């Protein structure tokens, strides 16, 4: 009997790089998928290259998947406390072309035994972050997918 896959999500807004790694290690995550549209950060160590290096030192693979990120015009809604509107717009956006293909690819990976995987974005609260929408759209593609917010 195969168990249902699990997908973790995490936001680094209140975490320093070491604390992010500790959270991922504690959960048993072996791959982090960065779902920021632009994998840059003002916080030292949280931009794509440095974060990828740090995670690699701890045996956690890093991948950036821009197609699962929030474009600037939709991100505006999240930044201006209109996350419900942002989620609706992002939900429509992600089901077209690149986003849909990226969701389908990740769903295939999760169904076929991908390493324990987490989606990462900035926002600490998953309820007001686009990664919740990504996870919901993956649930529709992966029966029994369990989502755990770290």
Secondary structure in CASP SS format (residue, H / E / C, confidence):
PFRMAT SS
TARGET T0000
AUTHOR 0000-0000-0000
METHOD secondary structure of the structure
MODEL  1
X C 1.00
X C 1.00
X C 1.00
X C 1.00
X C 1.00
X E 1.00
X E 1.00
X E 1.00
X E 1.00
X E 1.00
X E 1.00
X C 1.00
X C 1.00
X C 1.00
X C 1.00
X C 1.00
X H 1.00
X H 1.00
X H 1.00
X H 1.00
X H 1.00
X H 1.00
X H 1.00
X H 1.00
X H 1.00
X H 1.00
X H 1.00
X C 1.00
X C 1.00
X C 1.00
X E 1.00
X E 1.00
X E 1.00
X E 1.00
X C 1.00
X C 1.00
X C 1.00
X C 1.00
X C 1.00
X C 1.00
X C 1.00
X C 1.00
X C 1.00
X C 1.00
X C 1.00
X C 1.00
X C 1.00
X H 1.00
X H 1.00
X H 1.00
X H 1.00
X H 1.00
X H 1.00
X H 1.00
X H 1.00
X H 1.00
X H 1.00
X C 1.00
X C 1.00
X C 1.00
X E 1.00
X E 1.00
X E 1.00
X E 1.00
X C 1.00
X H 1.00
X H 1.00
X H 1.00
X C 1.00
X C 1.00
X C 1.00
X H 1.00
X H 1.00
X H 1.00
X H 1.00
X H 1.00
X H 1.00
X H 1.00
X H 1.00
X C 1.00
X C 1.00
X C 1.00
X H 1.00
X H 1.00
X H 1.00
X H 1.00
X H 1.00
X H 1.00
X H 1.00
X H 1.00
X H 1.00
X H 1.00
X H 1.00
X H 1.00
X C 1.00
X C 1.00
X H 1.00
X H 1.00
X H 1.00
X H 1.00
X H 1.00
X H 1.00
X H 1.00
X H 1.00
X H 1.00
X H 1.00
X H 1.00
X H 1.00
X H 1.00
X H 1.00
X H 1.00
X C 1.00
X C 1.00
X C 1.00
X C 1.00
X C 1.00
X E 1.00
X E 1.00
X E 1.00
X E 1.00
X E 1.00
X C 1.00
X C 1.00
X C 1.00
X C 1.00
X H 1.00
X H 1.00
X H 1.00
X C 1.00
X H 1.00
X H 1.00
X H 1.00
X H 1.00
X H 1.00
X H 1.00
X H 1.00
X H 1.00
X H 1.00
X H 1.00
X H 1.00
X H 1.00
X C 1.00
X C 1.00
X C 1.00
X C 1.00
X E 1.00
X E 1.00
X E 1.00
X E 1.00
X C 1.00
END
